[in-house]
Amino acid sequence: MLSRWAGVAAATIVASVAAAAVGVPSAALFAALAVGIAYALWFGGAHPLAPPPPVLTFGQVVIGVALGAQLTGDTLSAVVSDWLPIALVTFATLLISLVAGLLLARATGLDRPTALLGLIAGGASGIVAMADELGADARLVAFMQYLRVLIVVVTAPLVATVLFGAGGDLAAPERGSAGLAADLAFTAGCGVAGLLIARRVPITAGSLLVPLVIAAALSVSGITEGARVPDRIQDLGFAAIGLQVGLRFTVATIQQAGRLLPAVLLSLAGMIAACGGLAFLVLLVTDVSFSDAYLATTPGGLYAVLAVAIGGGGNVGFVLAVQALRLFVMILAAPPLVRLITRSRLDPAP
């Protein structure tokens, strides 16, 4: 057992380094997902592996704190200054995601929780981490979420550069840090406090959402002075979720994903087009350029669109504000909305 885990860990490290080198978003999660799938398909029948529950909890906590730390006082100020277009784009994108999920479920027979979470436009790592608790198939949710991220990361810079003249490479913008000791204290403090509250308050995906809210509140307050989850800790948390999902794949799951691929691609194309149309709405109520409006309304690809905005000399604050607020709304709204829609009388009869 230990030798198998050692092999999986080594393969995950190598795959993570390779994925990060080519600019894959959430490289550790994506790489661990791929390694887990490969192991499950080749060796899982005879030698199944599954991370223990505390590992999953660790991954959820780390992802929650990491996402929460992305919200800063500067971002919140940008939201306040342009609150109307940002609110319109955020809730319109949420509506587009939900409609796309419902249409996918109706067209393919896929269960509603999986279809809805799979097409939520933002916070892929957080959505995958909470999928099981919402009754969704985390494997198919991961497949759809990372297909969305891949398509947006490839197309958004291309469209912005070719059509609007924006430019820039795909490297993630540099993030400040308060130092390793402060980062560790911030991560541990938000994580422990979040877990203690989540165990006493019945919140779906509380191990992720409560640390996220605490980390966001502290980050916005400015008292943490830019503290965030250390990179290696974040990689471990992301890898924990990736392996937890990937190791559960089967040949049947792969075949199902293949059958769903055309419908999912069509759904994602519709979402990207609809979100791109929101850029025209932004132009009506702001003075930003169409390039910035388009980058702000893309359904995901946060670091890719920020890099393009920075390289093209765009309104980075506005793009970041829209993208960051959308991420938080998607993560926080997903659990209650998925439960509400799933329990509604609109559910098709089994």
C-alpha positions, 0 to 999 in steps of 0.5 A: 500500500505504501509503495503504491501511494509513493508511486502515485505521489511521485507521479503527481509531483512530476505531472504537477511540475509539467502542468505548471510549466505549460501554464495549466490553471490549478496545475496540482489539481489537474495533474493529480486528477490525471494521475488518479485517473491513470492509476484507477484505469490501469491498477484500480481494479486489483489495487484500489486506492482512496485518500482517507477522509481527513485528506479530503477535508484538508484539501477543501480547507486549503482551497477555501482559504486560497480562494478567500485570499484572492479577495482584497480591499482594492478589489472590493473598492473597484466593485463598489465604484462600478457596482451596477455593471459588476452586479449585472454581469455577475448575476447574469453569468450565474443565470446563464450557467444555471440555464445551461446546466438545466438544458444539458440535463434535459438533453442528455439525461444527466442528473441535475446536480452534476449538470449544474455544477459542471457548468457553473462558470467560476471557481472550478477547484472549489466546485469540484471539491464540494461536488460530492456533498451536493449529490453530484458525480465529482468525476463528471463535474471535474471533466466539465469544469476543467474543459471549460477552463481549458477552452476559456484559457485558450480562446479568451486571449486569442479573441482579445488579441485578434479582435481587440488588439489586447496582448500579454502572455499567459503567466499568472500575475505576481501575488504579494506575500506577507512572508512565510510565517504570516502565510502559514499562520493565516492559512492555519488560523482560517482553516482551524477556525473555519473547521470548528465553525463548520462542525457546529453549524450545518452548512453544506460544504462547510469545510470549504465555504467557512474558511473561504469566508473567514479568509476573505474577510481578513484579506479585505480588512487589510490586517493580514498584509497580503497573507495567502496560502503558501504555494506548496501547501496550496499544491498539496490541498489541490492535489488531495482533491484531484486524487480523491476524484481521479482515483474513483474514475472507471472505464464506464465513467470515461465512456460516459464523459465521451458520450457527453462531450458533444453536448458539453462542448455545445453548452460551453460554446453557448455559455461563452457566447452569451457571456461575451454578449454581456460585454455590450451591456457593460459598455452601456453603463461604463466607459471601459473599452470593449476589450476590457468588457469582454475579458471581464465577462469571460466565464472563467480563466481569471489569471489568463484574462488578467495577464492579457489585460495587463499586457494590453494596458487595460483596466485591470482593476475592473477586470479583476473586480468582475472576475473575482466577485463572480468567483465568490458568488458562484462558489457561495451560491452553488450549494443552496441553488443546486439543492433548491433546483434539484428539489423543485417540482421541475425535476423530471421523473426518474 
